[in-house]
Every structure is written in C-alpha cells, then in structure tokens.
Amino acid sequence: GPSDAAQPPLLVTIPEAARILSVSRSSIYELIWNDQLVPVRIGRSVRIRHRDLETFVHDRVPARPREASAASSVHRA
C-alpha cells in the first residue's frame, strides 16, 4: 500500500547517513569510531542501519520535564 512507499531504507551509505543527520561524513566515521553507530559491512561496503540513526537521534532528545519528573519519582519509590 501507500505506507510501504513511506518506509525508510533498511541500510544507508555513509554519505546518506551524513545527509540524514545533517552532519559531515567525517562526523559519521567519528561516531562509528566512538561506538555510537554500528557499521554494517557487506563485502567491502559499509552501511548504517536507518533504525540506528533514528535511535541515535531519539536518545539525544531530552525528555520533557513532566516525563523526567515522572521517571525520577519511579526510581525514588
């Protein structure tokens, strides 16, 4: 259906990953070097999972204060 067309690719190239995150290619290699992104090697090609890019961004967005306080009260209980 139409939702299939909206699905992002499973794997992207380093330049595509850089474009998706709006950073330079060297930044992507740095993230790989720092174990913040896991490269997928297919033969001599290196790819990045689109899902990993989404997770990477999601993990860097701070929680809203309401959610943060709710989470901390759980830890206190």
Salt bridges, closest charged atoms under 4 A:
ASP52 OD1 - ARG49 NH2 2.93
GLU54 OE2 - HIS50 ND1 3.45
ASP59 OD1 - HIS58 ND1 3.99
GLU67 OE2 - ARG64 NH2 3.01
